[in-house]
Amino acid sequence: MTIIDGKLTAKNLREKLAIEVAEMKSEYGVQPSLTVVMVGDDPASQVYVKNKVQQTQAIGMISSEINMPANCSQSVLLDQIKALNHDSSVHGILVQLPLPHHIDESAVIAAIDPNKDVDGFHAINSGRLFNGDLGAMVPCTPQGCVLLIKQHLGGDLSGKHVVVIGRSNIVGKPVAMLLLQENCTVTITHSRTRNLPEVCRQADIVVAAVGIAEFVKADWIKEGATVIDVGINRVITHDGKYKLVGDVDYQAVIEGCGAITPVPGGVGPMTIACLLKNTLLAAQATISKRSV
Ligand code: NDP
């Protein structure tokens, strides 16, 4: 049984990206830059943004942060995004979600220039991914899942049966599309799926993105299957402390599966690393436009 080390894989990816960033700077004088827009002061979002800023700078990219008050209006936020769209020194724009309730998230995502949409949530990018267009900005967590699967199973995933649990636009649907592109047979399941344990037992690879702590049980997993646990759930332990657990009953599932990602230290670290990869791609695209 292998515990898939997302922390190490993410570190290796960041090291490769750092080399490409340095080359881009010396060859073209371009330093990739990411701007994170945060509205309000949600503590969890502040922690994520701090990590993003740190890791962006650590690989030699420019990181900027725009903090807007929780009561800022939607139109002020949209104006800010327009300004960033027009600023040629900004390659990637990320609006930290969730946004306060008075702001329509889909309108905000739609306002981001698709070429700077490093989260990959814009409908143009979802459409490109759906069409199998290699130029799509692919959402970061699904990208991270696929990199971990490919690294563990040796690259060729043709014919593998994958069961994805969850159909969100952020994780479930895009990870299913990416795995379809890898020639997997993909089953997407959700809250209305019948006989979910039985469906899961047929899978060579299970991707759990449900948002329910320890939801996937040991007897749902075929012996030797690869299990990718996307879930991040905060639960209270017996002694009243908090800990993070995934969507998979990890301690039970490790007994029979072939490989599994831990929580924390599995998919999570890959998400930010893939965000940096998208930022580099966005910057590279501006150079290829210039040279055409
Ligand atoms: P959503 O809440 O948007 O989607 C959850 C999905 O799970 C839905 O499609 C829902 O089905 C399905 N579901 C809910 N209950 C059941 C059930 N009983 N049986 C089968 N399917 C069910 O969550 P996200 O996709 O945004 O996130 C999923 C998890 O991944 C969360 O724990 C989140 O914290 C984590 N996450 C981790 C990231 C990382 O960086 N590691 C990044 C993003 C998310 P239906 O559509 O029918 O309602």
Residues whose N, C-alpha, C, O or C-beta is under 5 A from the ligand:
A	BS01	NDP	T141 I165 G166 R167 S168 I170 V171 G172 T189 H190 S191 R192 A209 V210 G211 V230 G231 I232 N233 V267 G268 T271
